[in-house]
Each structure stands twice: as C-alpha cells, then as structure tokens.
Amino acid sequence: APVQLYRDGVTTDYRSMETGWETSFVQATRHGIEALRRGEQPRLSGRDAREILRFALAAQESARTGAAVRLEPDTMESQA
C-alpha cells in the first residue's frame, strides 16, 4: 500500500520507496558529499556519522558471531 502524506491541505502519495536499512547509509553519504560540495552543513556531523558506523559494525559483528558486542565510549569524543 502506498504511504500518503497530508500537509497544508496537500496529499502526496509515495508508492515506490526504498525500505532496506542500507539505503539510509547510501542516502546519508550522498547528502553529506553534496552538502560539502555546496559548502553547506550536512544533516549529520562527522561525529554522528562515526557513531552510526560504530553501531552498524558492532551489529554486524554480533550477527556474525552470535555474541553480544559491547560498545565502549568513543575515546575520540572524550578528547574533543
């Protein structure tokens, strides 16, 4: 079923949407590159992106090994 967005008296239908979580990584990367090219601030900071990557890599490791992966505090964050 399509997703409908109703805002300010206008209804917009979205029928073909990417639903895989991996799409968000591709889109965020593209947005970041385009923002840098235009001299604009990207939606995600470099620190935000690094934290997302740490989480994604830990999730992959956990799925691969079947064990819990503990994320320690980001040492680079504490040095900032």
N, C-alpha and C positions, 0 to 999 in steps of 0.2 A: 504494500500500500504506500502511496506517496506521503511525504511529510508536507503539511501545509503550515505556512507562517502567515499569521494575520497581524498586521501592524499598520497603524494610522489609516485604517479603512481600506487597506490593500491586502489581498490574499495572494501569496506566492506559493506555487507548488514546486516541490523538489522530488522528481521521480527517479533520477539516476544519481545516487550518492555513493561514494566510496565508503565502505563500512569497516574495512580492516584497520586495526590499530596502527599498522605500519605506515599507512597513508599519512597519518598525522606527522610522523617523523620527516617524510619527504616534503610535505607542505610547509612545515616549520623551517626546514633547511632552505627551501626555495624562497620563502618570505624573508628570512634573515639575509640571504645573499642579495636579494633585490633591495632591501632596505639599506644595506651597506653601499650598494651601487648608487643609490639616490641620495646618500648622505643623511638618511633618516635613522631614527632609533628603532631597532627591531622590537617586536612584542615581547620576546624572551631575551633576557640578558645572557651573557656568556655563562655566568654562574648558574642561572636557571637551566640552561641547556646542559651544562656539565652534570647537574644533579639528576636531570631526567636520564641522561646517558648512564650514570652510575646505577640508577634504579633499574633501567632496562637490562643492563649487563648482569646485574645481580639476579634478576628474574630468569634470564636465560641460563645462568649457572645453576640456579635452583632446579629448573626444569630438566637440565641435563643430568644432574647428579641425584635428584630426588631428595636433596637435603636443604634445610633452611640456610639461607645466606644472610649473615648479619652485616648490615651496613654501618660502618663506624662513621663518626662525624667527619665531615670533609675537612682535612687539615689545611687545605688552601683557603677555605672560608675563614678559619680561625686566624689566619695570618693577615687577612685583609684589614 
